[in-house]
């Protein structure tokens, strides 16, 4: 009888030991994922986006991990910093699959809009920006997203819708820093793109840039007064109906004016 009881006790101990081992095996990947996620956040604070990406990829690898979608969201942010826009797009899309919170869903959609914009896919960018705002305006930078939404519509040739969204930004968030740029775009004289080659604190410096452009046979430059900034005198040249053509002109002007870029 004692032998039977001893055997039973030993058998129970073996079962418990095995179960404990299984539990350890089952939770270890989750613990490692949390560690990777925490380490990645520290590395991002130090602007080590390449190193952070590796940890975030491991943190997101566990399909049942608590912070999987959080890791995917940050992975998209890292890849944007590294200019891996296709990789960022993939991470943001995956973050929207059963997101842990509404905020993650909204932020992933807004991030996806940024990735699409970086790839010049403006129609798709506008669509996901709209969805991000529909999910939750309070969980994202709504005024920034509205500005990017309006510009995405405009860059895809839909000026009326773009101006409508920018007007909504001005009316809904009148104290946001994006309001000034939105008003600047709304009041542009025609549905065309310009290349801005500098912005200056004094009109005389702006006039010097206009003179430099003329010496290089670039005519039609004008000074635009933007009183809402610390550099209110902007110099803009030419008009383009097509955004990509304006981008090409901006690249051509960079040897003369290093900060040449397209507005809006």
C-alpha positions as CSV (number, residue, x, y, z in Angstrom):
1,X,0.0,0.0,0.0
2,X,2.8,2.4,0.9
3,X,4.5,1.5,-2.4
4,X,1.4,2.4,-4.4
5,X,1.1,5.8,-2.6
6,X,4.7,6.6,-3.1
7,X,4.4,5.8,-6.8
8,X,1.3,8.0,-7.0
9,X,3.1,10.9,-5.4
10,X,6.1,10.5,-7.7
11,X,3.8,10.4,-10.7
12,X,2.0,13.5,-9.6
13,X,5.3,15.3,-9.0
14,X,6.4,14.3,-12.5
15,X,3.1,15.6,-14.0
16,X,3.5,19.0,-12.2
17,X,7.1,19.3,-13.2
18,X,6.2,18.6,-16.8
19,X,3.3,21.1,-16.7
20,X,5.6,23.7,-15.2
21,X,8.1,23.1,-17.9
22,X,5.4,23.5,-20.6
23,X,4.2,26.8,-19.0
24,X,7.8,28.1,-18.9
25,X,8.2,27.2,-22.6
26,X,4.9,28.8,-23.5
27,X,5.5,32.1,-21.7
28,X,9.2,32.7,-22.5
29,X,8.6,34.0,-26.1
30,X,6.0,36.4,-24.7
31,X,8.4,37.7,-22.1
32,X,11.1,38.1,-24.7
33,X,8.7,40.0,-26.9
34,X,8.0,42.4,-24.1
35,X,11.7,42.9,-23.5
36,X,12.3,43.5,-27.2
37,X,9.5,46.0,-27.3
38,X,10.8,47.9,-24.3
39,X,14.4,47.9,-25.6
40,X,13.2,49.1,-29.0
41,X,11.5,52.0,-27.5
42,X,14.7,53.1,-25.7
43,X,16.6,52.7,-29.0
44,X,14.1,54.8,-30.8
45,X,14.5,57.6,-28.2
46,X,18.2,57.5,-29.0
47,X,17.3,57.6,-32.8
48,X,18.8,54.2,-33.4
49,X,16.0,53.2,-35.8
50,X,17.9,50.4,-37.5
51,X,18.6,48.6,-34.2
52,X,15.1,49.2,-32.9
53,X,13.7,47.7,-36.1
54,X,15.3,44.3,-35.3
55,X,13.9,44.2,-31.8
56,X,10.4,45.2,-33.0
57,X,10.4,42.5,-35.7
58,X,11.1,40.0,-33.0
59,X,8.4,41.5,-30.7
60,X,5.9,41.3,-33.5
61,X,6.8,37.7,-34.5
62,X,4.6,36.2,-31.7
63,X,1.1,36.0,-33.3
64,X,-0.6,35.9,-29.9
65,X,1.7,38.5,-28.3
66,X,0.0,41.2,-26.2
67,X,2.0,44.0,-27.7
68,X,2.2,42.6,-31.3
69,X,0.3,45.4,-32.9
70,X,2.0,48.0,-30.8
71,X,5.4,46.6,-32.1
72,X,4.1,46.7,-35.7
73,X,3.0,50.3,-35.3
74,X,6.5,51.3,-34.0
75,X,8.1,49.2,-36.7
76,X,6.3,51.2,-39.3
77,X,7.5,54.4,-37.7
78,X,11.1,53.1,-37.7
79,X,11.0,52.1,-41.3
80,X,9.6,55.6,-42.2
81,X,12.6,57.1,-40.5
82,X,14.9,54.8,-42.5
83,X,13.0,55.7,-45.7
84,X,11.9,52.1,-46.3
85,X,8.5,53.2,-47.3
86,X,7.3,49.9,-48.7
87,X,8.4,48.1,-45.5
88,X,6.6,50.8,-43.4
89,X,3.5,50.2,-45.5
90,X,3.6,46.5,-44.7
91,X,4.1,47.1,-41.0
92,X,1.2,49.6,-40.8
93,X,-1.1,47.3,-42.7
94,X,-0.3,44.4,-40.3
95,X,-0.9,46.6,-37.3
96,X,-4.5,47.0,-38.4
97,X,-5.2,43.3,-38.2
98,X,-6.9,42.9,-34.8
99,X,-5.3,46.0,-33.2
100,X,-5.1,46.0,-29.4
101,X,-6.7,49.4,-29.1
102,X,-8.7,51.9,-31.2
103,X,-5.7,54.3,-30.9
104,X,-3.4,51.8,-32.6
105,X,-5.9,51.3,-35.4
106,X,-6.1,55.0,-36.0
107,X,-2.4,55.6,-35.8
108,X,-1.6,52.7,-38.1
109,X,-4.0,54.1,-40.7
110,X,-2.5,57.6,-40.4
111,X,1.0,56.0,-40.7
112,X,-0.1,54.1,-43.8
113,X,-1.2,57.3,-45.3
114,X,2.3,58.8,-44.8
115,X,3.9,55.7,-46.3
116,X,1.6,55.9,-49.4
117,X,2.3,59.7,-49.7
118,X,6.1,59.0,-49.6
119,X,5.5,56.5,-52.5
120,X,3.5,59.2,-54.4
121,X,0.4,57.1,-54.1
122,X,-1.8,60.0,-53.3
123,X,-5.2,58.5,-54.1
124,X,-4.6,55.7,-51.7
125,X,-3.1,58.0,-49.1
126,X,-6.2,60.2,-49.1
127,X,-8.4,57.1,-48.6
128,X,-6.5,55.9,-45.5
129,X,-6.2,59.4,-44.0
130,X,-10.0,59.6,-44.2
131,X,-10.3,56.3,-42.5
132,X,-7.9,57.3,-39.8
133,X,-9.9,60.4,-39.0
134,X,-13.1,58.3,-39.0
135,X,-11.7,55.8,-36.5
136,X,-10.7,58.4,-34.0
137,X,-9.6,62.0,-34.3
138,X,-8.6,62.3,-30.6
139,X,-6.1,59.4,-30.8
140,X,-4.0,60.9,-33.6
141,X,-2.7,64.4,-34.5
142,X,-5.9,65.3,-36.2
143,X,-4.9,68.7,-37.6
144,X,-1.7,67.3,-39.0
145,X,-3.6,64.4,-40.6
146,X,-6.2,66.8,-42.1
147,X,-3.4,68.9,-43.6
148,X,-1.8,65.8,-45.2
149,X,-5.2,64.6,-46.3
150,X,-5.9,67.9,-48.1
151,X,-2.5,67.9,-49.7
152,X,-3.0,64.2,-50.8
153,X,-6.2,65.1,-52.6
154,X,-4.6,68.2,-54.2
155,X,-1.6,66.2,-55.4
156,X,-3.9,63.6,-57.0
157,X,-5.6,66.5,-58.9
158,X,-8.7,66.8,-56.8
159,X,-8.3,70.4,-55.7
160,X,-12.0,71.0,-54.8
161,X,-12.0,68.1,-52.3
162,X,-8.5,69.1,-51.0
163,X,-9.6,72.7,-50.3
164,X,-12.7,71.4,-48.6
165,X,-10.7,69.3,-46.2
166,X,-8.3,72.1,-45.5
167,X,-11.2,74.5,-44.9
168,X,-12.5,72.0,-42.4
169,X,-9.1,71.9,-40.7
170,X,-9.1,75.7,-40.4
171,X,-12.6,75.7,-38.9
172,X,-12.3,72.7,-36.6
173,X,-8.7,73.4,-35.3
174,X,-8.2,77.1,-35.6
175,X,-5.4,77.2,-33.1
176,X,-3.4,74.4,-34.6
177,X,0.1,75.1,-36.1
178,X,-1.1,73.5,-39.4
179,X,-3.8,76.2,-39.9
180,X,-1.4,78.7,-41.4
181,X,-0.2,76.4,-44.2
182,X,-3.7,75.3,-44.8
183,X,-4.8,78.9,-45.3
184,X,-1.8,79.5,-47.6
185,X,-2.9,76.6,-49.8
186,X,-6.6,77.6,-49.8
187,X,-5.7,81.1,-51.0
188,X,-3.3,80.1,-53.8
189,X,-4.4,81.8,-57.0
190,X,-5.0,78.8,-59.2
191,X,-5.0,75.0,-59.2
192,X,-1.3,74.7,-59.9
193,X,1.8,73.8,-58.0
194,X,4.7,76.2,-57.4
195,X,8.4,75.6,-56.5
196,X,9.5,77.4,-53.3
197,X,13.2,78.2,-53.3
198,X,13.5,80.0,-50.0
199,X,11.9,81.8,-47.2
200,X,13.5,84.9,-45.6
201,X,13.1,87.1,-42.6
202,X,13.6,90.2,-44.7
203,X,12.3,91.3,-48.0
204,X,15.7,92.4,-49.2
205,X,17.1,88.8,-48.8
206,X,14.1,87.5,-50.8
207,X,14.8,90.1,-53.5
208,X,18.4,88.9,-53.7
209,X,17.2,85.4,-54.4
210,X,14.9,86.6,-57.1
211,X,17.9,88.4,-58.7
212,X,20.0,85.2,-58.4
213,X,17.3,83.3,-60.2
214,X,17.2,85.9,-63.0
215,X,20.9,85.6,-63.5
216,X,20.4,81.9,-64.1
217,X,17.7,82.6,-66.7
218,X,14.9,81.6,-64.3
219,X,12.1,84.1,-64.8
220,X,8.7,84.5,-63.2
221,X,9.9,84.4,-59.6
222,X,7.6,86.1,-57.1
223,X,7.7,87.0,-53.4
224,X,4.8,85.7,-51.3
225,X,4.1,87.4,-48.0
226,X,3.4,84.8,-45.2
227,X,3.1,87.0,-42.2
228,X,2.3,84.1,-39.9
229,X,5.9,82.7,-39.9
230,X,9.3,83.9,-38.7
231,X,10.4,83.9,-42.4
232,X,7.5,85.6,-44.0
233,X,9.0,86.4,-47.4
234,X,8.9,83.3,-49.6
235,X,10.2,83.1,-53.1
236,X,8.3,80.9,-55.5
237,X,8.8,80.2,-59.1
238,X,6.7,78.8,-62.0
239,X,3.4,77.0,-62.0
240,X,2.7,73.3,-62.8
241,X,-0.6,71.5,-63.3
242,X,1.1,68.2,-62.6
243,X,2.7,67.6,-59.2
244,X,5.4,65.2,-60.5
245,X,6.5,67.8,-63.0
246,X,6.9,70.4,-60.2
247,X,9.0,67.9,-58.3
248,X,11.4,67.5,-61.3
249,X,11.7,71.3,-61.5
250,X,12.5,71.5,-57.7
251,X,15.3,69.0,-58.2
252,X,16.7,71.0,-61.1
253,X,16.7,74.2,-59.0
254,X,18.4,72.7,-56.0
255,X,22.0,73.6,-57.2
256,X,20.8,77.2,-57.1
257,X,18.5,77.1,-54.1
258,X,19.2,74.1,-51.8
259,X,15.8,74.0,-50.1
260,X,13.7,74.0,-53.3
261,X,10.5,72.1,-52.8
262,X,7.0,72.0,-54.1
263,X,4.0,73.8,-52.6
264,X,1.4,72.8,-51.7
